[in-house]
Amino acid sequence: MAAGAADPSRSGRPPHEGERSIGELFAAASADLSALVHDEIALAKAEIRADVKRGVSGGVSLTVAGVVALASIPMLSFAAAYGLQALGLTLGWSFLIVGGAYLLLAALLGLLSLRSFKKIQKPERTIAGAQATAEVLKNARPRPATKEEIDRALGRIP
């Protein structure tokens, strides 16, 4: 096989020194596209990481609210109810007041966790970048490069 037959250029001549073949140009374009995709993935990770931290914070608050509401009710309810009875209330009213106070505390902690969850946002920049890339790739039409485009890419024409 002759050296010119291995070169996919139109003229069939071997490439000049420093000149890249069509295959090398295609490989460079593929590498650039791959780098773009990797950069968009890195951007998505960075944006999502902040929202995940907020979500974890809200989840921890919600978990603490549940633990406080469930674990402290029996012990503290009895102590508070008997303390209110010692102040002159009947035992029934004492337990009702204590139960209402714990429900109020659980509602307050639940609202705090809801506030943390509402701060979570969509990764707007990542979505916009991915849509822009998809639009460019959708409109790209494969066509042979002209001699002038090849010469410009190789630096022969300023």
BAFI-3210 file (N, C-alpha, C; in Angstrom, 3 decimals, decimal comma, padded with zeros to 6 digits):
// residues 158
n [1|2|3|4|5|6|7|8|9|10|11|12|13|14|15|16|17|18|19|20|21|22|23|24|25|26|27|28|29|30|31|32|33|34|35|36|37|38|39|40|41|42|43|44|45|46|47|48|49|50|51|52|53|54|55|56|57|58|59|60|61|62|63|64|65|66|67|68|69|70|71|72|73|74|75|76|77|78|79|80|81|82|83|84|85|86|87|88|89|90|91|92|93|94|95|96|97|98|99|100|101|102|103|104|105|106|107|108|109|110|111|112|113|114|115|116|117|118|119|120|121|122|123|124|125|126|127|128|129|130|131|132|133|134|135|136|137|138|139|140|141|142|143|144|145|146|147|148|149|150|151|152|153|154|155|156|157|158]
n.u [000,851|000,647|002,125|000,538|-001,979|-002,760|-003,360|-006,164|-006,732|-007,951|-006,273|-004,500|-001,858|001,030|000,983|002,355|005,233|004,397|001,764|-001,555|-003,410|-006,683|-007,804|-006,395|-007,312|-010,007|-009,807|-008,838|-011,021|-012,918|-011,739|-011,926|-014,724|-015,266|-013,939|-015,536|-017,973|-017,145|-016,491|-019,035|-020,271|-018,761|-019,511|-022,210|-021,993|-020,822|-022,822|-024,948|-023,924|-024,009|-026,779|-027,365|-026,113|-027,771|-030,131|-029,397|-029,012|-031,638|-032,845|-031,556|-032,481|-035,202|-035,096|-034,079|-036,227|-038,193|-037,048|-036,888|-039,607|-040,640|-038,972|-038,736|-041,266|-042,656|-041,161|-040,769|-043,362|-044,758|-043,330|-043,749|-046,538|-047,178|-045,874|-047,427|-049,776|-049,069|-049,128|-051,768|-053,589|-055,850|-055,051|-055,704|-055,960|-053,355|-051,846|-052,898|-052,058|-049,262|-048,955|-049,860|-047,858|-045,614|-046,423|-046,494|-043,751|-042,744|-044,016|-042,799|-040,076|-040,471|-041,310|-038,946|-037,295|-038,664|-038,252|-035,514|-035,564|-036,930|-035,049|-033,571|-032,483|-032,874|-030,216|-029,471|-027,474|-026,162|-028,212|-028,790|-026,326|-026,123|-028,361|-027,617|-025,353|-026,546|-028,187|-026,299|-025,032|-027,202|-027,750|-025,460|-023,996|-022,571|-019,993|-017,721|-014,609|-013,536|-010,779|-009,764|-010,677|-009,250|-006,634|-006,688|-007,113|-004,727|-002,991|-001,878|-003,134|-003,788]
n.v [-001,177|002,161|005,225|007,463|006,346|005,686|008,075|010,030|012,372|014,528|015,009|012,945|013,050|012,665|013,879|017,133|018,118|018,676|018,985|017,955|014,930|014,059|012,162|012,649|015,233|014,689|013,056|014,931|016,680|014,930|014,462|017,041|017,314|015,281|016,308|018,548|017,339|016,055|018,315|019,475|017,518|017,717|020,306|019,863|018,125|019,846|021,818|020,274|019,189|021,217|021,487|018,950|018,999|020,858|019,387|017,202|018,522|019,377|016,866|015,797|017,567|016,940|014,256|014,559|015,959|013,972|012,038|013,475|013,995|011,404|009,926|011,482|011,940|009,960|009,898|012,645|013,571|012,327|013,367|016,161|016,300|015,378|017,361|019,620|018,835|019,024|021,743|022,286|021,628|019,248|015,783|014,878|017,295|018,137|016,182|016,645|019,270|018,907|017,041|018,617|020,575|019,083|018,325|020,832|021,470|019,468|020,238|022,731|021,976|020,434|022,417|023,883|022,044|021,815|024,358|024,222|022,309|023,686|025,436|024,112|023,987|023,709|022,545|024,985|026,134|023,865|022,512|024,401|024,475|021,811|021,710|023,611|022,383|020,064|021,247|022,355|020,008|018,752|020,353|020,090|019,117|016,513|017,029|017,167|018,749|021,824|022,698|025,161|025,415|023,343|024,203|026,567|025,466|024,154|026,220|027,409|029,438|032,663]
n.w [000,000|-000,875|000,437|000,017|-000,308|002,228|003,354|003,976|002,613|-000,033|-002,191|-002,293|-001,748|000,386|003,804|004,574|006,509|009,897|009,282|009,918|009,605|008,291|009,954|012,339|012,873|013,264|015,533|017,372|017,481|018,569|021,071|022,152|022,310|024,119|026,376|026,830|027,574|029,920|031,463|031,747|033,279|035,609|036,403|036,934|039,118|041,010|041,358|042,289|044,600|046,594|046,943|047,875|050,351|051,675|051,643|053,221|055,627|056,163|056,338|058,585|060,551|060,463|061,286|063,884|064,964|064,907|066,627|069,039|069,474|069,764|071,617|073,930|074,868|076,597|079,151|079,925|079,757|081,842|084,045|083,769|083,799|086,371|087,767|087,091|088,274|090,914|091,180|091,373|089,333|087,823|087,242|084,636|083,071|083,323|081,914|079,339|078,737|078,707|076,607|074,433|074,400|073,556|071,003|069,801|069,857|068,137|065,746|065,297|064,856|062,574|060,748|060,554|059,238|056,825|055,785|055,210|053,151|051,141|050,160|048,311|044,982|041,382|039,252|037,460|035,697|034,751|033,396|031,397|030,028|029,117|027,442|025,527|024,423|023,377|021,454|019,692|018,809|017,637|015,453|013,993|011,008|009,263|006,978|004,260|004,796|003,411|001,207|001,950|004,635|005,819|005,381|006,940|009,489|009,806|009,939|007,713|006,379|007,428]
ca.u [000,000|001,467|001,942|-000,573|-003,241|-003,129|-003,816|-007,519|-006,946|-008,476|-005,222|-003,778|-000,447|001,339|000,926|003,605|005,706|003,614|000,371|-002,291|-004,311|-008,115|-008,004|-005,880|-008,241|-011,216|-009,463|-008,759|-012,396|-013,528|-011,171|-012,519|-016,115|-015,202|-013,582|-016,731|-018,923|-016,589|-016,635|-020,440|-020,534|-018,144|-020,363|-023,416|-021,630|-020,591|-024,098|-025,794|-023,302|-024,529|-028,166|-027,368|-025,799|-028,988|-031,069|-028,935|-029,302|-033,080|-033,130|-031,084|-033,438|-036,430|-034,811|-034,002|-037,600|-038,873|-036,469|-037,325|-041,042|-040,951|-038,206|-038,895|-042,672|-043,071|-040,530|-041,034|-044,803|-045,132|-042,734|-044,421|-047,939|-047,227|-045,486|-048,599|-050,753|-048,605|-049,496|-053,202|-054,435|-056,161|-054,085|-056,118|-055,547|-051,888|-051,366|-053,317|-051,160|-047,934|-049,043|-049,941|-046,541|-044,726|-046,870|-046,042|-042,311|-042,553|-044,433|-041,764|-038,927|-040,888|-041,280|-037,535|-036,786|-039,320|-037,555|-034,255|-035,862|-037,380|-033,891|-032,955|-032,791|-032,424|-028,905|-029,828|-026,364|-025,906|-029,289|-028,602|-025,154|-026,440|-029,278|-026,851|-024,533|-027,443|-028,625|-025,175|-024,826|-028,359|-027,659|-024,208|-024,166|-021,264|-019,694|-016,268|-013,983|-012,975|-009,328|-009,500|-010,871|-008,126|-005,457|-006,838|-006,922|-003,316|-002,219|-001,274|-003,820|-004,082]
ca.v [000,000|003,366|006,176|008,346|005,627|005,667|009,415|010,208|013,685|014,440|015,075|011,690|013,281|012,489|015,170|017,864|018,098|019,542|018,965|016,836|014,248|014,163|011,298|013,359|016,332|014,084|012,624|016,139|017,143|013,981|014,721|018,294|017,031|014,497|017,235|019,362|016,520|015,879|019,588|019,642|016,599|018,318|021,423|019,291|017,628|020,988|022,440|019,350|018,971|022,225|021,152|017,732|019,414|021,434|018,286|016,442|019,351|019,266|015,493|015,659|018,291|016,149|013,081|015,017|016,266|012,701|011,410|014,262|013,791|010,034|009,427|012,276|012,051|009,203|010,294|014,034|013,761|011,961|014,318|017,454|016,173|015,312|018,682|020,490|018,406|019,562|023,159|022,403|021,151|017,815|014,969|014,852|018,544|018,170|015,380|017,298|020,407|018,382|016,466|019,737|021,217|018,260|018,441|022,142|021,356|018,663|021,061|023,738|021,317|020,061|023,632|024,210|021,135|022,201|025,560|023,772|021,618|024,655|026,142|023,285|024,509|022,928|022,987|025,765|026,285|022,564|022,254|025,301|024,019|020,556|022,021|024,297|021,367|019,222|022,045|022,433|018,688|018,434|021,121|019,787|018,254|016,062|017,400|017,199|020,056|022,386|022,860|026,393|025,124|022,508|025,071|027,450|024,660|023,819|027,430|027,881|030,679|033,396]
ca.w [000,000|-000,995|001,537|-000,328|-000,163|003,648|003,728|003,471|001,999|-001,398|-003,208|-002,311|-001,451|001,815|004,505|004,776|007,895|010,769|008,847|010,522|008,679|008,630|011,128|013,515|013,143|013,835|016,894|018,202|017,700|019,498|022,397|022,631|022,678|025,354|027,454|027,094|028,331|031,270|032,170|032,113|034,384|036,798|036,799|037,540|040,449|041,908|041,688|043,049|045,904|047,539|047,249|048,686|051,728|052,245|051,846|054,385|056,796|056,404|056,773|059,969|061,396|060,522|062,105|065,273|065,377|065,178|067,822|070,198|069,673|070,200|072,752|075,150|075,292|077,791|080,406|080,265|079,929|083,218|084,993|083,648|084,221|087,835|088,257|086,974|089,281|092,194|091,201|091,649|088,232|087,896|086,489|083,222|082,440|083,328|080,786|078,103|078,515|078,359|075,258|073,489|074,313|072,728|069,612|069,337|069,606|066,925|064,598|065,090|064,229|061,221|059,922|060,299|058,208|055,572|055,313|054,599|051,901|050,136|049,629|047,270|043,652|040,237|038,729|036,274|034,747|034,134|032,443|030,257|029,279|028,428|026,344|024,487|023,760|022,581|020,303|018,750|018,206|016,813|014,209|013,296|009,848|008,779|005,607|004,060|004,957|002,167|001,263|002,696|006,055|006,255|005,432|008,089|010,693|009,896|010,122|006,459|006,015|008,685]
c.u [000,890|001,165|000,764|-001,916|-003,691|-003,672|-005,203|-007,762|-007,351|-007,389|-004,440|-002,308|-000,190|001,319|002,308|003,989|004,895|002,136|-000,325|-003,240|-005,754|-008,409|-007,538|-006,791|-009,525|-010,964|-009,391|-010,153|-013,121|-013,035|-011,747|-013,963|-016,169|-014,874|-014,777|-017,742|-018,427|-016,716|-018,078|-020,819|-019,949|-018,968|-021,625|-023,129|-021,468|-021,902|-024,948|-025,240|-023,850|-025,970|-028,271|-027,059|-027,015|-030,016|-030,697|-029,242|-030,786|-033,467|-032,708|-032,040|-034,738|-036,237|-034,746|-035,403|-038,354|-038,366|-036,918|-038,792|-041,353|-040,240|-038,453|-040,323|-042,974|-042,481|-040,918|-042,526|-045,232|-044,589|-043,464|-045,863|-048,045|-046,775|-046,647|-049,677|-050,366|-048,935|-051,000|-054,102|-054,770|-055,180|-054,432|-055,694|-054,022|-051,326|-051,738|-052,405|-049,786|-047,932|-049,095|-048,604|-045,588|-045,140|-046,432|-044,543|-042,029|-042,940|-043,378|-040,539|-039,249|-040,872|-039,848|-036,958|-037,404|-038,639|-036,224|-034,502|-036,271|-036,215|-033,200|-033,427|-032,306|-031,047|-029,088|-028,701|-026,072|-026,949|-029,112|-027,416|-025,426|-027,386|-028,544|-025,985|-025,385|-027,908|-027,528|-024,983|-025,984|-028,264|-026,383|-024,480|-022,785|-021,110|-018,191|-015,752|-013,443|-011,465|-008,976|-009,657|-009,711|-006,864|-005,518|-006,575|-005,459|-002,407|-001,550|-001,856|-004,149|-005,551]
c.v [001,231|004,316|007,089|007,672|005,602|007,016|009,654|011,563|013,508|014,375|013,768|011,845|013,024|013,844|015,788|017,782|019,102|019,572|017,752|016,233|014,444|013,315|011,967|014,525|015,801|013,630|013,821|016,674|016,232|014,208|016,002|018,087|016,232|015,381|018,112|018,591|016,317|017,158|019,836|018,716|017,152|019,491|020,916|018,789|018,772|021,644|021,546|019,131|019,953|021,907|019,884|018,072|020,021|020,347|017,446|017,207|019,280|017,885|015,246|016,363|017,506|014,905|013,455|015,331|014,988|012,028|012,145|013,999|012,400|009,612|010,207|012,316|011,232|009,731|011,708|014,316|013,440|012,977|015,663|017,379|016,121|016,631|019,660|020,117|018,966|021,052|023,368|021,982|019,678|017,071|014,929|016,104|018,642|017,399|016,022|018,475|019,923|017,799|017,550|020,438|020,410|018,291|019,776|022,123|020,569|019,462|022,116|023,130|020,873|021,252|024,050|023,312|021,452|023,420|025,190|023,114|022,598|025,421|025,360|023,778|023,552|023,424|023,717|025,838|024,971|022,257|023,118|024,857|022,752|020,808|022,711|023,303|020,477|019,957|022,131|021,099|018,302|019,131|020,840|018,802|017,800|016,440|017,390|018,628|020,530|022,516|024,097|026,156|024,300|023,363|026,014|026,691|024,318|025,035|027,945|029,207|031,385|033,688]
c.w [000,000|000,140|001,265|-000,146|001,287|004,096|003,146|002,825|000,539|-002,457|-003,314|-002,024|000,026|002,507|004,629|006,240|008,725|010,408|009,462|009,500|009,134|009,867|012,409|013,885|013,782|015,274|017,838|018,497|018,688|020,920|022,991|023,074|023,972|026,547|027,816|027,929|029,757|032,092|032,596|033,264|035,675|037,307|037,479|038,953|041,436|042,316|042,585|044,452|046,949|047,926|048,089|050,145|052,402|052,537|053,054|055,665|057,155|056,896|058,207|060,918|061,552|061,387|063,583|065,799|065,724|066,435|069,081|070,500|070,224|071,480|074,037|075,665|076,553|079,109|080,825|080,442|081,354|084,226|084,960|084,135|085,746|088,460|088,182|087,999|090,648|092,319|091,390|090,514|088,454|087,002|085,003|082,489|082,362|082,137|079,445|077,767|078,070|076,946|074,193|073,313|073,435|071,257|069,012|069,008|068,324|065,686|064,282|064,404|062,795|060,276|059,603|059,206|056,853|054,961|054,645|053,251|050,807|049,522|048,520|045,905|042,573|039,815|037,397|035,248|034,032|033,079|031,199|029,395|028,498|027,256|025,198|023,709|022,870|021,329|019,250|018,039|017,289|015,454|013,422|012,168|009,389|007,301|005,454|004,210|003,614|002,329|002,083|004,209|006,609|006,378|006,633|009,393|010,900|010,007|008,874|006,007|007,317|008,862]
res [m|a|a|g|a|a|d|p|s|r|s|g|r|p|p|h|e|g|e|r|s|i|g|e|l|f|a|a|a|s|a|d|l|s|a|l|v|h|d|e|i|a|l|a|k|a|e|i|r|a|d|v|k|r|g|v|s|g|g|v|s|l|t|v|a|g|v|v|a|l|a|s|i|p|m|l|s|f|a|a|a|y|g|l|q|a|l|g|l|t|l|g|w|s|f|l|i|v|g|g|a|y|l|l|l|a|a|l|l|g|l|l|s|l|r|s|f|k|k|i|q|k|p|e|r|t|i|a|g|a|q|a|t|a|e|v|l|k|n|a|r|p|r|p|a|t|k|e|e|i|d|r|a|l|g|r|i|p]
***
